[in-house]
């Protein structure tokens, strides 16, 4: 059986970063749709990412997912 956790978690973090860069909101439902995954699987993957300080999630109706550390622009 293939383990999809790491590649899906990596895609989640990249998707959240891209959404932030474009000024868009990320939710587990949006990520699940974009990654063609079950929303409950996405939420399960969010637990270790949040615990390890990679992402921050806000609960509730207007909840969203953000990178824990804001990205700074690298010098050109």
PyMOL Python script that loads the backbone (N, CA, C, O; Angstrom):
from pymol import cmd

cmd.read_pdbstr("""\
ATOM      1  N   UNK A   1       0.840  -1.182   0.000  1.00  0.00           N
ATOM      2  CA  UNK A   1       0.000   0.000   0.000  1.00  0.00           C
ATOM      3  C   UNK A   1       0.885   1.245   0.000  1.00  0.00           C
ATOM      4  O   UNK A   1       1.846   1.338   0.764  1.00  0.00           O
ATOM      5  N   UNK A   2       0.554   2.185  -0.853  1.00  0.00           N
ATOM      6  CA  UNK A   2       1.323   3.418  -0.943  1.00  0.00           C
ATOM      7  C   UNK A   2       0.949   4.369   0.182  1.00  0.00           C
ATOM      8  O   UNK A   2      -0.209   4.439   0.593  1.00  0.00           O
ATOM      9  N   UNK A   3       1.944   5.101   0.676  1.00  0.00           N
ATOM     10  CA  UNK A   3       1.717   6.087   1.724  1.00  0.00           C
ATOM     11  C   UNK A   3       1.701   7.470   1.073  1.00  0.00           C
ATOM     12  O   UNK A   3       2.723   7.938   0.571  1.00  0.00           O
ATOM     13  N   UNK A   4       0.550   8.113   1.085  1.00  0.00           N
ATOM     14  CA  UNK A   4       0.379   9.409   0.435  1.00  0.00           C
ATOM     15  C   UNK A   4       0.518  10.583   1.398  1.00  0.00           C
ATOM     16  O   UNK A   4       0.309  11.727   0.994  1.00  0.00           O
ATOM     17  N   UNK A   5       0.864  10.335   2.651  1.00  0.00           N
ATOM     18  CA  UNK A   5       0.884  11.416   3.632  1.00  0.00           C
ATOM     19  C   UNK A   5       1.923  12.479   3.333  1.00  0.00           C
ATOM     20  O   UNK A   5       1.588  13.663   3.295  1.00  0.00           O
ATOM     21  N   UNK A   6       3.180  12.092   3.118  1.00  0.00           N
ATOM     22  CA  UNK A   6       4.213  13.102   2.903  1.00  0.00           C
ATOM     23  C   UNK A   6       3.973  13.925   1.643  1.00  0.00           C
ATOM     24  O   UNK A   6       3.984  15.153   1.722  1.00  0.00           O
ATOM     25  N   UNK A   7       3.753  13.297   0.473  1.00  0.00           N
ATOM     26  CA  UNK A   7       3.539  14.119  -0.724  1.00  0.00           C
ATOM     27  C   UNK A   7       2.301  15.012  -0.614  1.00  0.00           C
ATOM     28  O   UNK A   7       2.298  16.133  -1.123  1.00  0.00           O
ATOM     29  N   UNK A   8       1.260  14.523   0.042  1.00  0.00           N
ATOM     30  CA  UNK A   8       0.055  15.338   0.197  1.00  0.00           C
ATOM     31  C   UNK A   8       0.309  16.488   1.158  1.00  0.00           C
ATOM     32  O   UNK A   8      -0.141  17.606   0.909  1.00  0.00           O
ATOM     33  N   UNK A   9       1.022  16.235   2.254  1.00  0.00           N
ATOM     34  CA  UNK A   9       1.355  17.298   3.203  1.00  0.00           C
ATOM     35  C   UNK A   9       2.229  18.358   2.538  1.00  0.00           C
ATOM     36  O   UNK A   9       2.036  19.552   2.767  1.00  0.00           O
ATOM     37  N   UNK A  10       3.174  17.938   1.730  1.00  0.00           N
ATOM     38  CA  UNK A  10       4.025  18.887   1.011  1.00  0.00           C
ATOM     39  C   UNK A  10       3.195  19.729   0.048  1.00  0.00           C
ATOM     40  O   UNK A  10       3.380  20.943  -0.032  1.00  0.00           O
ATOM     41  N   UNK A  11       2.291  19.099  -0.674  1.00  0.00           N
ATOM     42  CA  UNK A  11       1.408  19.835  -1.584  1.00  0.00           C
ATOM     43  C   UNK A  11       0.513  20.804  -0.818  1.00  0.00           C
ATOM     44  O   UNK A  11       0.217  21.895  -1.304  1.00  0.00           O
ATOM     45  N   UNK A  12       0.086  20.411   0.371  1.00  0.00           N
ATOM     46  CA  UNK A  12      -0.733  21.301   1.199  1.00  0.00           C
ATOM     47  C   UNK A  12       0.036  22.562   1.555  1.00  0.00           C
ATOM     48  O   UNK A  12      -0.477  23.670   1.398  1.00  0.00           O
ATOM     49  N   UNK A  13       1.265  22.397   2.034  1.00  0.00           N
ATOM     50  CA  UNK A  13       2.074  23.543   2.442  1.00  0.00           C
ATOM     51  C   UNK A  13       2.339  24.456   1.244  1.00  0.00           C
ATOM     52  O   UNK A  13       2.251  25.678   1.363  1.00  0.00           O
ATOM     53  N   UNK A  14       2.662  23.871   0.103  1.00  0.00           N
ATOM     54  CA  UNK A  14       2.903  24.674  -1.096  1.00  0.00           C
ATOM     55  C   UNK A  14       1.631  25.390  -1.547  1.00  0.00           C
ATOM     56  O   UNK A  14       1.688  26.544  -1.972  1.00  0.00           O
ATOM     57  N   UNK A  15       0.503  24.724  -1.460  1.00  0.00           N
ATOM     58  CA  UNK A  15      -0.773  25.345  -1.842  1.00  0.00           C
ATOM     59  C   UNK A  15      -1.124  26.506  -0.920  1.00  0.00           C
ATOM     60  O   UNK A  15      -1.600  27.544  -1.380  1.00  0.00           O
ATOM     61  N   UNK A  16      -0.892  26.334   0.370  1.00  0.00           N
ATOM     62  CA  UNK A  16      -1.151  27.411   1.328  1.00  0.00           C
ATOM     63  C   UNK A  16      -0.235  28.597   1.037  1.00  0.00           C
ATOM     64  O   UNK A  16      -0.678  29.745   1.067  1.00  0.00           O
ATOM     65  N   UNK A  17       1.036  28.326   0.755  1.00  0.00           N
ATOM     66  CA  UNK A  17       1.988  29.398   0.443  1.00  0.00           C
ATOM     67  C   UNK A  17       1.568  30.154  -0.813  1.00  0.00           C
ATOM     68  O   UNK A  17       1.622  31.383  -0.844  1.00  0.00           O
ATOM     69  N   UNK A  18       1.153  29.433  -1.838  1.00  0.00           N
ATOM     70  CA  UNK A  18       0.728  30.083  -3.076  1.00  0.00           C
ATOM     71  C   UNK A  18      -0.545  30.899  -2.858  1.00  0.00           C
ATOM     72  O   UNK A  18      -0.672  32.003  -3.387  1.00  0.00           O
ATOM     73  N   UNK A  19      -1.476  30.366  -2.091  1.00  0.00           N
ATOM     74  CA  UNK A  19      -2.716  31.094  -1.810  1.00  0.00           C
ATOM     75  C   UNK A  19      -2.418  32.382  -1.048  1.00  0.00           C
ATOM     76  O   UNK A  19      -3.000  33.427  -1.340  1.00  0.00           O
ATOM     77  N   UNK A  20      -1.514  32.310  -0.074  1.00  0.00           N
ATOM     78  CA  UNK A  20      -1.141  33.510   0.674  1.00  0.00           C
ATOM     79  C   UNK A  20      -0.504  34.540  -0.241  1.00  0.00           C
ATOM     80  O   UNK A  20      -0.782  35.734  -0.125  1.00  0.00           O
ATOM     81  N   UNK A  21       0.341  34.091  -1.141  1.00  0.00           N
ATOM     82  CA  UNK A  21       1.013  34.999  -2.064  1.00  0.00           C
ATOM     83  C   UNK A  21       0.000  35.714  -2.961  1.00  0.00           C
ATOM     84  O   UNK A  21       0.200  36.871  -3.331  1.00  0.00           O
ATOM     85  N   UNK A  22      -1.080  35.025  -3.307  1.00  0.00           N
ATOM     86  CA  UNK A  22      -2.114  35.614  -4.164  1.00  0.00           C
ATOM     87  C   UNK A  22      -3.201  36.315  -3.351  1.00  0.00           C
ATOM     88  O   UNK A  22      -4.156  36.848  -3.917  1.00  0.00           O
ATOM     89  N   UNK A  23      -3.059  36.316  -2.023  1.00  0.00           N
ATOM     90  CA  UNK A  23      -4.035  36.975  -1.165  1.00  0.00           C
ATOM     91  C   UNK A  23      -5.332  36.208  -1.014  1.00  0.00           C
ATOM     92  O   UNK A  23      -6.368  36.794  -0.700  1.00  0.00           O
ATOM     93  N   UNK A  24      -5.287  34.910  -1.234  1.00  0.00           N
ATOM     94  CA  UNK A  24      -6.480  34.073  -1.128  1.00  0.00           C
ATOM     95  C   UNK A  24      -6.472  33.287   0.177  1.00  0.00           C
ATOM     96  O   UNK A  24      -5.434  33.117   0.817  1.00  0.00           O
ATOM     97  N   UNK A  25      -7.633  32.822   0.546  1.00  0.00           N
ATOM     98  CA  UNK A  25      -7.826  32.063   1.777  1.00  0.00           C
ATOM     99  C   UNK A  25      -7.680  30.572   1.507  1.00  0.00           C
ATOM    100  O   UNK A  25      -8.064  30.095   0.439  1.00  0.00           O
ATOM    101  N   UNK A  26      -7.133  29.839   2.454  1.00  0.00           N
ATOM    102  CA  UNK A  26      -7.031  28.375   2.357  1.00  0.00           C
ATOM    103  C   UNK A  26      -7.863  27.744   3.462  1.00  0.00           C
ATOM    104  O   UNK A  26      -7.804  28.169   4.616  1.00  0.00           O
ATOM    105  N   UNK A  27      -8.629  26.738   3.105  1.00  0.00           N
ATOM    106  CA  UNK A  27      -9.383  25.952   4.080  1.00  0.00           C
ATOM    107  C   UNK A  27      -9.149  24.481   3.760  1.00  0.00           C
ATOM    108  O   UNK A  27      -8.627  24.144   2.698  1.00  0.00           O
ATOM    109  N   UNK A  28      -9.536  23.614   4.679  1.00  0.00           N
ATOM    110  CA  UNK A  28      -9.358  22.183   4.414  1.00  0.00           C
ATOM    111  C   UNK A  28     -10.205  21.748   3.224  1.00  0.00           C
ATOM    112  O   UNK A  28      -9.792  20.878   2.457  1.00  0.00           O
ATOM    113  N   UNK A  29     -11.376  22.340   3.062  1.00  0.00           N
ATOM    114  CA  UNK A  29     -12.236  21.988   1.923  1.00  0.00           C
ATOM    115  C   UNK A  29     -11.605  22.423   0.603  1.00  0.00           C
ATOM    116  O   UNK A  29     -11.644  21.682  -0.379  1.00  0.00           O
ATOM    117  N   UNK A  30     -11.029  23.616   0.578  1.00  0.00           N
ATOM    118  CA  UNK A  30     -10.375  24.110  -0.639  1.00  0.00           C
ATOM    119  C   UNK A  30      -9.162  23.251  -0.969  1.00  0.00           C
ATOM    120  O   UNK A  30      -8.954  22.879  -2.124  1.00  0.00           O
ATOM    121  N   UNK A  31      -8.360  22.935   0.048  1.00  0.00           N
ATOM    122  CA  UNK A  31      -7.186  22.092  -0.177  1.00  0.00           C
ATOM    123  C   UNK A  31      -7.598  20.702  -0.647  1.00  0.00           C
ATOM    124  O   UNK A  31      -6.986  20.149  -1.560  1.00  0.00           O
ATOM    125  N   UNK A  32      -8.620  20.140  -0.036  1.00  0.00           N
ATOM    126  CA  UNK A  32      -9.085  18.804  -0.417  1.00  0.00           C
ATOM    127  C   UNK A  32      -9.539  18.789  -1.871  1.00  0.00           C
ATOM    128  O   UNK A  32      -9.236  17.853  -2.610  1.00  0.00           O
ATOM    129  N   UNK A  33     -10.260  19.816  -2.277  1.00  0.00           N
ATOM    130  CA  UNK A  33     -10.728  19.892  -3.660  1.00  0.00           C
ATOM    131  C   UNK A  33      -9.539  19.990  -4.618  1.00  0.00           C
ATOM    132  O   UNK A  33      -9.483  19.280  -5.622  1.00  0.00           O
ATOM    133  N   UNK A  34      -8.593  20.872  -4.302  1.00  0.00           N
ATOM    134  CA  UNK A  34      -7.435  21.068  -5.169  1.00  0.00           C
ATOM    135  C   UNK A  34      -6.515  19.862  -5.246  1.00  0.00           C
ATOM    136  O   UNK A  34      -5.888  19.620  -6.278  1.00  0.00           O
ATOM    137  N   UNK A  35      -6.434  19.112  -4.169  1.00  0.00           N
ATOM    138  CA  UNK A  35      -5.547  17.951  -4.124  1.00  0.00           C
ATOM    139  C   UNK A  35      -6.283  16.649  -4.420  1.00  0.00           C
ATOM    140  O   UNK A  35      -5.693  15.570  -4.392  1.00  0.00           O
ATOM    141  N   UNK A  36      -7.570  16.762  -4.701  1.00  0.00           N
ATOM    142  CA  UNK A  36      -8.405  15.590  -4.967  1.00  0.00           C
ATOM    143  C   UNK A  36      -8.290  14.567  -3.835  1.00  0.00           C
ATOM    144  O   UNK A  36      -8.060  13.379  -4.059  1.00  0.00           O
ATOM    145  N   UNK A  37      -8.458  15.075  -2.614  1.00  0.00           N
ATOM    146  CA  UNK A  37      -8.355  14.232  -1.420  1.00  0.00           C
ATOM    147  C   UNK A  37      -9.600  14.436  -0.562  1.00  0.00           C
ATOM    148  O   UNK A  37     -10.359  15.383  -0.766  1.00  0.00           O
ATOM    149  N   UNK A  38      -9.794  13.556   0.379  1.00  0.00           N
ATOM    150  CA  UNK A  38     -10.904  13.657   1.310  1.00  0.00           C
ATOM    151  C   UNK A  38     -10.602  14.760   2.328  1.00  0.00           C
ATOM    152  O   UNK A  38      -9.495  14.795   2.865  1.00  0.00           O
ATOM    153  N   UNK A  39     -11.553  15.663   2.612  1.00  0.00           N
ATOM    154  CA  UNK A  39     -11.304  16.728   3.590  1.00  0.00           C
ATOM    155  C   UNK A  39     -10.876  16.210   4.961  1.00  0.00           C
ATOM    156  O   UNK A  39     -10.073  16.858   5.633  1.00  0.00           O
ATOM    157  N   UNK A  40     -11.393  15.058   5.389  1.00  0.00           N
ATOM    158  CA  UNK A  40     -10.982  14.525   6.696  1.00  0.00           C
ATOM    159  C   UNK A  40      -9.517  14.089   6.670  1.00  0.00           C
ATOM    160  O   UNK A  40      -8.822  14.209   7.679  1.00  0.00           O
ATOM    161  N   UNK A  41      -9.044  13.586   5.536  1.00  0.00           N
ATOM    162  CA  UNK A  41      -7.628  13.226   5.392  1.00  0.00           C
ATOM    163  C   UNK A  41      -6.758  14.482   5.484  1.00  0.00           C
ATOM    164  O   UNK A  41      -5.699  14.465   6.112  1.00  0.00           O
ATOM    165  N   UNK A  42      -7.206  15.560   4.861  1.00  0.00           N
ATOM    166  CA  UNK A  42      -6.478  16.830   4.916  1.00  0.00           C
ATOM    167  C   UNK A  42      -6.410  17.325   6.356  1.00  0.00           C
ATOM    168  O   UNK A  42      -5.352  17.762   6.811  1.00  0.00           O
ATOM    169  N   UNK A  43      -7.527  17.261   7.076  1.00  0.00           N
ATOM    170  CA  UNK A  43      -7.533  17.717   8.470  1.00  0.00           C
ATOM    171  C   UNK A  43      -6.629  16.856   9.344  1.00  0.00           C
ATOM    172  O   UNK A  43      -5.991  17.375  10.260  1.00  0.00           O
ATOM    173  N   UNK A  44      -6.560  15.553   9.081  1.00  0.00           N
ATOM    174  CA  UNK A  44      -5.651  14.680   9.838  1.00  0.00           C
ATOM    175  C   UNK A  44      -4.196  15.050   9.572  1.00  0.00           C
ATOM    176  O   UNK A  44      -3.366  15.000  10.480  1.00  0.00           O
ATOM    177  N   UNK A  45      -3.887  15.417   8.341  1.00  0.00           N
ATOM    178  CA  UNK A  45      -2.517  15.819   8.016  1.00  0.00           C
ATOM    179  C   UNK A  45      -2.170  17.179   8.615  1.00  0.00           C
ATOM    180  O   UNK A  45      -0.996  17.477   8.838  1.00  0.00           O
ATOM    181  N   UNK A  46      -3.176  17.999   8.875  1.00  0.00           N
ATOM    182  CA  UNK A  46      -2.931  19.318   9.455  1.00  0.00           C
ATOM    183  C   UNK A  46      -2.433  19.234  10.892  1.00  0.00           C
ATOM    184  O   UNK A  46      -1.712  20.123  11.344  1.00  0.00           O
ATOM    185  N   UNK A  47      -2.800  18.190  11.612  1.00  0.00           N
ATOM    186  CA  UNK A  47      -2.434  18.076  13.030  1.00  0.00           C
ATOM    187  C   UNK A  47      -0.919  18.118  13.236  1.00  0.00           C
ATOM    188  O   UNK A  47      -0.451  18.971  13.989  1.00  0.00           O
ATOM    189  N   UNK A  48      -0.126  17.238  12.604  1.00  0.00           N
ATOM    190  CA  UNK A  48       1.319  17.321  12.825  1.00  0.00           C
ATOM    191  C   UNK A  48       1.940  18.590  12.234  1.00  0.00           C
ATOM    192  O   UNK A  48       2.917  19.106  12.777  1.00  0.00           O
ATOM    193  N   UNK A  49       1.389  19.093  11.140  1.00  0.00           N
ATOM    194  CA  UNK A  49       1.923  20.329  10.556  1.00  0.00           C
ATOM    195  C   UNK A  49       1.706  21.510  11.496  1.00  0.00           C
ATOM    196  O   UNK A  49       2.557  22.394  11.594  1.00  0.00           O
ATOM    197  N   UNK A  50       0.573  21.524  12.182  1.00  0.00           N
ATOM    198  CA  UNK A  50       0.290  22.579  13.157  1.00  0.00           C
ATOM    199  C   UNK A  50       1.151  22.392  14.402  1.00  0.00           C
ATOM    200  O   UNK A  50       1.731  23.349  14.914  1.00  0.00           O
ATOM    201  N   UNK A  51       1.227  21.170  14.879  1.00  0.00           N
ATOM    202  CA  UNK A  51       2.011  20.865  16.084  1.00  0.00           C
ATOM    203  C   UNK A  51       3.479  21.231  15.896  1.00  0.00           C
ATOM    204  O   UNK A  51       4.125  21.711  16.827  1.00  0.00           O
ATOM    205  N   UNK A  52       4.007  21.006  14.695  1.00  0.00           N
ATOM    206  CA  UNK A  52       5.416  21.278  14.425  1.00  0.00           C
ATOM    207  C   UNK A  52       5.687  22.716  13.997  1.00  0.00           C
ATOM    208  O   UNK A  52       6.817  23.059  13.651  1.00  0.00           O
ATOM    209  N   UNK A  53       4.655  23.559  14.019  1.00  0.00           N
ATOM    210  CA  UNK A  53       4.850  24.979  13.743  1.00  0.00           C
ATOM    211  C   UNK A  53       5.028  25.323  12.275  1.00  0.00           C
ATOM    212  O   UNK A  53       5.637  26.343  11.953  1.00  0.00           O
ATOM    213  N   UNK A  54       4.515  24.502  11.389  1.00  0.00           N
ATOM    214  CA  UNK A  54       4.637  24.765   9.955  1.00  0.00           C
ATOM    215  C   UNK A  54       3.444  25.578   9.467  1.00  0.00           C
ATOM    216  O   UNK A  54       3.601  26.509   8.677  1.00  0.00           O
ATOM    217  N   UNK A  55       2.255  25.224   9.939  1.00  0.00           N
ATOM    218  CA  UNK A  55       1.054  25.972   9.591  1.00  0.00           C
ATOM    219  C   UNK A  55       0.315  26.373  10.857  1.00  0.00           C
ATOM    220  O   UNK A  55       0.550  25.829  11.936  1.00  0.00           O
ATOM    221  N   UNK A  56      -0.582  27.336  10.700  1.00  0.00           N
ATOM    222  CA  UNK A  56      -1.465  27.769  11.777  1.00  0.00           C
ATOM    223  C   UNK A  56      -2.877  27.685  11.232  1.00  0.00           C
ATOM    224  O   UNK A  56      -3.156  28.176  10.138  1.00  0.00           O
ATOM    225  N   UNK A  57      -3.763  27.069  11.984  1.00  0.00           N
ATOM    226  CA  UNK A  57      -5.148  26.976  11.525  1.00  0.00           C
ATOM    227  C   UNK A  57      -6.062  27.695  12.504  1.00  0.00           C
ATOM    228  O   UNK A  57      -5.863  27.657  13.718  1.00  0.00           O
ATOM    229  N   UNK A  58      -7.066  28.347  11.943  1.00  0.00           N
ATOM    230  CA  UNK A  58      -8.067  29.052  12.718  1.00  0.00           C
ATOM    231  C   UNK A  58      -9.383  28.310  12.550  1.00  0.00           C
ATOM    232  O   UNK A  58      -9.805  28.033  11.427  1.00  0.00           O
ATOM    233  N   UNK A  59     -10.026  27.990  13.654  1.00  0.00           N
ATOM    234  CA  UNK A  59     -11.284  27.242  13.614  1.00  0.00           C
ATOM    235  C   UNK A  59     -12.476  28.167  13.406  1.00  0.00           C
ATOM    236  O   UNK A  59     -12.381  29.380  13.588  1.00  0.00           O
ATOM    237  N   UNK A  60     -13.574  27.582  13.030  1.00  0.00           N
ATOM    238  CA  UNK A  60     -14.824  28.326  12.937  1.00  0.00           C
ATOM    239  C   UNK A  60     -15.256  28.602  11.519  1.00  0.00           C
ATOM    240  O   UNK A  60     -14.608  28.199  10.554  1.00  0.00           O
ATOM    241  N   UNK A  61     -16.369  29.301  11.421  1.00  0.00           N
ATOM    242  CA  UNK A  61     -16.973  29.599  10.123  1.00  0.00           C
ATOM    243  C   UNK A  61     -16.021  30.345   9.192  1.00  0.00           C
ATOM    244  O   UNK A  61     -15.976  30.061   7.995  1.00  0.00           O
ATOM    245  N   UNK A  62     -15.278  31.276   9.720  1.00  0.00           N
ATOM    246  CA  UNK A  62     -14.330  32.044   8.913  1.00  0.00           C
ATOM    247  C   UNK A  62     -12.905  31.547   9.095  1.00  0.00           C
ATOM    248  O   UNK A  62     -11.951  32.286   8.855  1.00  0.00           O
ATOM    249  N   UNK A  63     -12.760  30.304   9.517  1.00  0.00           N
ATOM    250  CA  UNK A  63     -11.440  29.730   9.753  1.00  0.00           C
ATOM    251  C   UNK A  63     -10.646  29.579   8.473  1.00  0.00           C
ATOM    252  O   UNK A  63     -11.197  29.538   7.372  1.00  0.00           O
ATOM    253  N   UNK A  64      -9.347  29.498   8.643  1.00  0.00           N
ATOM    254  CA  UNK A  64      -8.467  29.323   7.487  1.00  0.00           C
ATOM    255  C   UNK A  64      -7.132  28.753   7.942  1.00  0.00           C
ATOM    256  O   UNK A  64      -6.886  28.564   9.134  1.00  0.00           O
ATOM    257  N   UNK A  65      -6.289  28.489   6.974  1.00  0.00           N
ATOM    258  CA  UNK A  65      -4.973  27.910   7.219  1.00  0.00           C
ATOM    259  C   UNK A  65      -3.931  28.874   6.670  1.00  0.00           C
ATOM    260  O   UNK A  65      -4.065  29.377   5.554  1.00  0.00           O
ATOM    261  N   UNK A  66      -2.895  29.129   7.458  1.00  0.00           N
ATOM    262  CA  UNK A  66      -1.815  30.025   7.053  1.00  0.00           C
ATOM    263  C   UNK A  66      -0.477  29.380   7.365  1.00  0.00           C
ATOM    264  O   UNK A  66      -0.399  28.479   8.200  1.00  0.00           O
ATOM    265  N   UNK A  67       0.568  29.830   6.706  1.00  0.00           N
ATOM    266  CA  UNK A  67       1.913  29.415   7.080  1.00  0.00           C
ATOM    267  C   UNK A  67       2.229  30.012   8.438  1.00  0.00           C
ATOM    268  O   UNK A  67       1.837  31.145   8.720  1.00  0.00           O
ATOM    269  N   UNK A  68       2.923  29.279   9.274  1.00  0.00           N
ATOM    270  CA  UNK A  68       3.244  29.761  10.614  1.00  0.00           C
ATOM    271  C   UNK A  68       4.262  30.890  10.566  1.00  0.00           C
ATOM    272  O   UNK A  68       4.227  31.793  11.401  1.00  0.00           O
ATOM    273  N   UNK A  69       5.156  30.847   9.608  1.00  0.00           N
ATOM    274  CA  UNK A  69       6.172  31.885   9.453  1.00  0.00           C
ATOM    275  C   UNK A  69       5.919  32.575   8.128  1.00  0.00           C
ATOM    276  O   UNK A  69       5.829  31.931   7.083  1.00  0.00           O
ATOM    277  N   UNK A  70       5.808  33.885   8.186  1.00  0.00           N
ATOM    278  CA  UNK A  70       5.589  34.642   6.957  1.00  0.00           C
ATOM    279  C   UNK A  70       6.821  34.567   6.081  1.00  0.00           C
ATOM    280  O   UNK A  70       7.953  34.690   6.550  1.00  0.00           O
ATOM    281  N   UNK A  71       6.581  34.367   4.822  1.00  0.00           N
ATOM    282  CA  UNK A  71       7.672  34.285   3.858  1.00  0.00           C
ATOM    283  C   UNK A  71       8.171  35.685   3.550  1.00  0.00           C
ATOM    284  O   UNK A  71       7.376  36.602   3.344  1.00  0.00           O
ATOM    285  N   UNK A  72       9.465  35.848   3.519  1.00  0.00           N
ATOM    286  CA  UNK A  72      10.033  37.133   3.119  1.00  0.00           C
ATOM    287  C   UNK A  72      10.561  37.002   1.703  1.00  0.00           C
ATOM    288  O   UNK A  72      10.946  35.919   1.262  1.00  0.00           O
ATOM    289  N   UNK A  73      10.572  38.097   1.015  1.00  0.00           N
ATOM    290  CA  UNK A  73      11.074  38.065  -0.355  1.00  0.00           C
ATOM    291  C   UNK A  73      12.584  37.887  -0.332  1.00  0.00           C
ATOM    292  O   UNK A  73      13.287  38.530   0.448  1.00  0.00           O
ATOM    293  N   UNK A  74      13.058  37.030  -1.173  1.00  0.00           N
ATOM    294  CA  UNK A  74      14.499  36.841  -1.266  1.00  0.00           C
ATOM    295  C   UNK A  74      15.072  37.897  -2.206  1.00  0.00           C
ATOM    296  O   UNK A  74      14.406  38.304  -3.158  1.00  0.00           O
ATOM    297  N   UNK A  75      16.290  38.340  -1.951  1.00  0.00           N
ATOM    298  CA  UNK A  75      16.893  39.348  -2.822  1.00  0.00           C
ATOM    299  C   UNK A  75      17.052  38.814  -4.238  1.00  0.00           C
ATOM    300  O   UNK A  75      17.359  37.640  -4.447  1.00  0.00           O
ATOM    301  N   UNK A  76      16.842  39.684  -5.189  1.00  0.00           N
ATOM    302  CA  UNK A  76      16.922  39.279  -6.606  1.00  0.00           C
ATOM    303  C   UNK A  76      18.330  39.082  -7.082  1.00  0.00           C
ATOM    304  O   UNK A  76      18.547  38.743  -8.245  1.00  0.00           O
TER     305      UNK A  76
END
""", "prot")
cmd.dss("prot")
cmd.show_as("cartoon", "prot")
cmd.util.cbc("prot")
cmd.orient("prot")
